[in-house]
Structures are given as structure tokens and as C-alpha cells.
Amino acid sequence: MLCFILCLFFTMLTVTKQYDIYVFIHGSVLSGATFLDLERLLKDTWPEDASSWSEQTIDAYRAEKSAYHSDCMLDYGLIPLDPQHIQGTIPQELQQYAAYHIVRAFARFNAFTHTASTSHAEVEYDLYGWPGLLSRTKRDEIEAQKLYTHLRERDIAIKRAGDTVRWLIYSHSHGAQLVLNLPRIRSDHPEDKDFVIDTVVLSAAPLYYANARHILRGMFHTVINVYSRADIIQIADIFSTPTRSPARTLGEVVPMPLHHAMVVVDVELTVCDTALFGHGSFFILNRYSGTSLIMPRARRKACHALLQQLNPIPLVSFYPLILQPLMQFEPGYYAIRANAYTIQNQHEDRTVHIDLHHNTTTSTCATASFPITISAPNTVLDTIRREIQEVYHKTGYRSEIHKAMSTMKHMILTIFRTKSL
């Protein structure tokens, strides 16, 4: 009998799984279109009236299958991606959708840097779809609650099976508001105190105190905010942010120094010491925008050569390389600049390097050993770039973007002509 109990005990130990679940959350969808309706823009009912109009526009957009795919960016909610599509071959019918290539590139760099907490962890990549409305109320209350419910239900299911889970959430733009409200929602559920998020990575997030302060509630272990000073859209939303002047960094809106055992990092991205990355450079999961980095023209040849190596891989795909050293930091607040450059060897091959430096002399910053130099593997980089470029040209992303810009130009001209009559 004792032998049987021991065998059962060791069997239970061997079947316990560790899950590392990466969740990618998009930002506002078609929010820019709301600015084209000047009549609604000037009404006192903004943003409620505009949100209703925006919702109808988005629903119509989702119905257009050529631009919005129900398996990609997505139906609303938490959607796990098929591991075979990430590690193996993407089926022909799915190759035109940007999300698969973005996550696939991320997974390759992730495997290269071995960022999984343990070697036996089962890695899963999920996408999270939400309406993307330019409405603070709907983001902070309704959509944040839905995200919490989806994540918590999955968290409970995994733990009930005797397994463990490490959550790593990557959000873009206003998708961050859903994530930043999770600790506030958890505070209303004392029974959920075991529900924690290991790592939160914000990309180009419009930040303000009302939401950013919630990171101090103890639900997040590490919060990393990635931004570019060339990104005008990040701080352009004066309508659905309470201060009407969102900040770029957590250091501007979160009280320092930190009184919790957590790591908070602001990371500014530059190329050859120059701010070049726009809002769409980080990641956009829908097909319409493709995966192309949208950047101003580089004035220096060195920058141009580097951008040729990076384009059209979205920045989020490089995060495992850039952020892996930050995961080892001691608790505290850090302000860092990640500067990318190339070094040409004797064979005239260029290797991409990224240096991490202190970005400020503020006394509230914790100390770390800098600079840290990271080298992007050329073999992985070249493979990913070729795959994305092939799809980018084959599926006509360029013609889609040109068509969209022509349509927007026509809409703007129509509005102004109407106003002048």
C-alpha cells in the first residue's frame, strides 16, 4: 500500500506542468477615423457620441473579411494560437494576416534568448481581441473587466489541474489601459489574491496617473514601458485621457521611489542615437496595417543600413532580446535607453547590436551595471525578415496602405469642402 501511495505521489509530481503564457493585446481600432468627423468632434457629448459611431464603424470593418479575420485579430476574447503555426509552417490561407508573423518572429527570438522561466515550461502564445474604442469609460470599466475575467478563468483552470502558470502580457497603445486596470479589479476580489501577472510590457502607451498608479497594488512583478520620442500618436489623445496630456513614461506619473518589491523600467528606443520609431512600429495585429515599420526617413547612412536590416520586422518581435537582461534587475525603478546600431566586420557583414544605457541621472533610479550590449543573431534576423518581406509583397500590403491613405485623403477633402459650403 505504501508503495502504491509513493508511486502515485511521484506520478503526480512528474505530470505537473509549468505554463508560460504570452498574451498580445492590440490598441485602439480605427480610432483615427473619429477625428475625421468634425461635426461630432466639436460636440459637447464627446467621447460618448463618438464612441457609438466608432463602434458601428468597427463592426462594419470587422465584417469585411479582407481586412479583419475572425481567427486573427480577432474575435473578441483570449485566443490561443496553434503551436504548429508558430513553430512550423503557417497555412497558406493564414499567411496574409500580420498577427501570425509578429508572434512567430517573437517566438523565434524568445527561443533564442531562452527567456522561459524553466527549460521544461510549456510556452503558449495568445492574442486578445477587444473593440478598441476610443472611450475611457469602456476601456477602463467594461473591457478591462472582460480581460480580467478571461485571464482569471484560464488561471483557475490551470491551477485546478495541479499546474502552474506565468503570465506575460504585451500591450500596444491604449490596450495598456485594460492591463493597468487589472490590479484595481483584483482589489475587489480578495479571493483572487493568488492571481498575479509576472511581467507586463507596455508599448507606446498613453500614460496617466489615474490608471498607471494601479501598478503599485502588488499584482505585477515587473512592468516595462517601451516608447519612442518620435511617436507623436502616443501623446496625441486629448479626448479619452483624463489629463488631456498623456505622458510617455511611468516615471512621470507613478509616485517614486517605489515602496513595493517590484521592477519598473522605462525603455526609450533609439537608432544610432536618434528617435525614429513611430506608433505603428511596435506592433499592429490586424492585416490592414501589415507588419511594416513606419518610420521617418533616416538621414544617416548608418541608420539607413540598420533600418534595412530591421524592416519590416515589428519592434515587439525584438523584445526578448532587449528585455531579457532587464528581467534580472533587482526591485526598483530604472530609466533606460536602448540604442541600436550596426558593426561591419571584415566580410562586410553587418551585425545588429543594442546597447542599454542609463537614460537619466534622477536620484530615484536604481543602480545597475551599464552599458549592456546585446547582439541580434544575423541568421535568425535574416530568416524572419525574408519570410515577412515575402508575405508583405505577395499579399499586397503596400497597395492596401496606399488605398487606405487615398481613401482618408478623400474623406478629409470631402469634409472640408462640405464645411466651406
MARKOL-401713 format. One record per residue (C-alpha): z, y, x. Coordinates in steps of 0.02 Angstrom, whole numbers, plus 32768, in hexadecimal, padded with zeros to 4 digits. Last residue first. Layout:
ZYX...
***
This chain:
768A8EBD7C0976E18EC27CB3775E8E3A7C8576D28DC27C5576788DE27CFA771A8DC27D5777368D1D7D0076828CE27D1676848D0D7DCF77248CAA7DE976E18C137D89763C8C147DEB769B8C187E9077088B887E56766E8B217E28761B8B457ED076BB8B137F2A76C68A717EC9760F8A477EEB76278A677FA576C089F67FA47664896A7F4A75CC897D7FBD763D896A8054769888D2800C75F1887B7FF7762A87C67FF475D1879580957606882F80F676C2882180DD76BC876480DC766F8761818A76E087ED81C57779878E8189774C86EE81E477178748828377B887AF828778278716827077D386B482FB77D287498373788A876D835A78C086B8836D786086A6840F78918754844C794B8732843C79A287D984177A13880B84A67ABE885584857B1988CF84F77BCD890384D67BFB89AE851D7C8C89AE85057D33895285057D91898284687E0C8A0A84387E3C8A3583857DFD8AD7833D7E7B8B4F82F07E768BBE838B7DC38BF183667D588BE684027CBF8BAE83A17C2C8B3683A37C758AB9841E7BE58A50845F7B8A89B0842D7AE98991848D7A588931844179D188E284AC792088AF847C78C088598507781288978535779B88278592773C887E861D774787E2868B77B7884287047830886A8677782C88F685F778D1892A85AB78D7896484F6795089D1849579C889C484037A638A3283F17AF789F7838A7B708A8983777C258A6283527CB88AAD82F37D498A3382F17DE18A26827F7E6989A6829E7E8C88EC82A27E55889883457D9B8881835D7D4B87D483637CDB87ED82CA7C93888683207C3D881883A17BD987C083177BA5886382C57B07888E83247ABD87E183387AED87A1828B7AB3884982457A008837828279BF87F881DA7A12888C8185799B88FF81E378FF88C481887879887081F577D488D081E577D8890E826D785488E682F777DF88CA838A776E895C835B780B89C58348783789A083FC778E89D5843E77938A7583D678418A9E8413780A8A8D84C8776F8AF484A477D78B84846177B08BE583C477D58B5A834977838B7582A178048B7A821678408AD181DA78238A5E8147784389AD818377D189378126782288AE80BF77C488C6801E77EA89577FAB77A189067F1077DE88587F3C7894887D7F19791F885E7F96792889067FED79798900809779B08978811F791189DA814278FF8A188090797E8AA480A9792A8AE6814679478AB781FB791A8B2E828879B78B7B82D579908B8B838F79F28B48842579608AD58451796F8A8D83A17A0D8AB683407A808A5E82C57B2B8AA8829D7BB38A2782837C558A5582297CD689CB82407D72899B81DF7DD88905821A7E7288D381B67F2C88BF81D07F59894B81577FA089F881787EFB8A4281B17F008AE7820E7EAB8B3581B17E8F8B5A80F97DE38B1E80BF7D5E8BA180977D178BE4813A7D408B4B81A47CE48AE181257C438B32815D7BA78B7F810E7BFB8BED808C7BCA8C0E7FD87BB68CC47FA07BB58CCD7EE27C738CAD7EEE7C758C337E5C7BD38BD77E8B7B528BB37E037AF58C597E077AFC8C9E7EB87AA58C067F027A548C477FA37AD18C0880257A858B5C804579D78B9A801579CB8C0680B279D28B74812B79AD8BC081D67A678BBF81FB7A638B0181F37AE88A9181A77B4B89EF81B67BFA89E1816B7C60894B81A17CF88911813F7D61888081827DF3882481307DD1885D807D7E4B88427FEC7ED888AA80357EDA89417FC27E9D89B6804D7DE5899480257E0889E97F7E7E018A957FD17D438A897FDB7D308A957F1E7D7F8B3D7EF07D6E8B7A7FA47CB08B847FAA7C288B2480057B6C8B1E7FE57B478A7680397ABC8A6580B97AEF89B080D97B9F897280B37BDD88D281047C75887D80B77CC887EE81157D51877080EA7D5B879080307DFD87567FE07E2F86F97F427EDE86B47F657F2D87457F047ECC87127E677F6686F17DFA7F9687A97E117EFB87DA7DAB7EF588977D917EF988B27E4E7E5E88447E587DFA88C87DFB7E29894F7E787E0388DA7F097D5388B87EC17D2989717EAC7CE189837F5B7C6888F47F3A7C19893E7E9E7C1089E97EF27BB8899D7F897B2089707F1E7B098A2D7F207AAE8A207FC87A9D896D80067B2088E580027B4C885480757BDE87E580407C2E875E80AD7C9F86E6804F7CF8865980AB7D1A85C080407D8E852A80457D7F847F7FF47DF8841A7F897D8084107EF67DEE848E7E9C7DD085047F2E7D1485017F167D1B851A7E5A7D9B85A87E6B7D2E86087EE67C9485F07E797CF086377DE27D3486C47E4D7C8986F77E8F7C3686FD7DE47CCA87547D927CD987D77E1B7C1F87FC7E117C2B88127D547CC188867D677C6288F07DE77BCF88FA7D6E7C3589397CD97CB289AE7D2A7C7A89FC7DCC7BBE89E87DB67BB58A0D7CFB7C248AA67D0A7BCE8AE77DA77B218AE17D597A808AD77DBC7A5B8A2B7D777A3E89987DEC7A3389177D607A9088927DC77A5188017E317AB787A67EB67A61873E7F397AB386A77F897AA8865680347B1185BB80577B55857B80FC7BB784D881037C3784EE818D7C3D8461820E7C2E84D382A67CB8854382687CC185FB823A7C04860A82317BC5869382A47B68861A83137AFE86A783607A5A864783527A8485FE82A87AA486AD82647A0386EC82B279A6866482557A08867F81B479E2873981B37928871681C47930869C81327994871880CC791187A080E17880872880CD78C286E0802B78EF878B7FE5784187D3800277E4876E7F81772F87467FAA775A869D7FF677A086587F54770286077F0D76D485C27FB7777885667FCB77E885A6805977EF852480E3789084E88133793885388156793C85BE80CE78CB856C804D791E84C3806C79C985138054799785437FA079DC85F17F7F7A7C86027F1B7A72867F7E8A7B0986E67E577AE787517DBF7A5587AB7D6E79AD87567D78796787887E1A794087C97E9778EE87237EB978E7869C7E3578BC870F7DA3783887687E09781888227DFD777788797E2F76EC88027DFA775E87C07D71776188647D1277EE88427C98786B88807D187815892A7D1A782189387C5D78DB89117C6878EA89917CF578998A1A7C8D790989F47BF879A289FB7C6779688A9F7CB4795A8AEF7C097A098AB87BDC7A488AF07C8679F38B997C737A548BBA7BD37AF88B897C247AD68BE57CC97ABE8C6E7C937AED8CAA7BE37AE78D617C177A2A8D5B7C1879C98D9A7CB0799B8CED7CF079648CB77C4478DE8D3F7C4078B68D267CF8787F8C727CE0784B8C4B7D9278FE8C3D7DCF79158BA07D67788B8B4B7DCA78F68B517E66796F8AD77E1878E78A537E15796A89CF7E3D7A0D8A077E8D7A4D89997F1A7A3888E07F407AC588637F5E7AB887D97FE07B3F87527FDE7B6486E580757BCE864C804E7C2585F080DC7C66855080907CE484DD80E57CE4842D80A07D6D83AD80887D2182FE808D7D7782C9812E7E2582FC80F77E1982A180527DE6820280AF7E7B821881237EF2821B808E7E9E818980357EAA812080D37F60814D80E77F84812180317F2B807A80437F89804E80E1802E8077808D800080008000
***
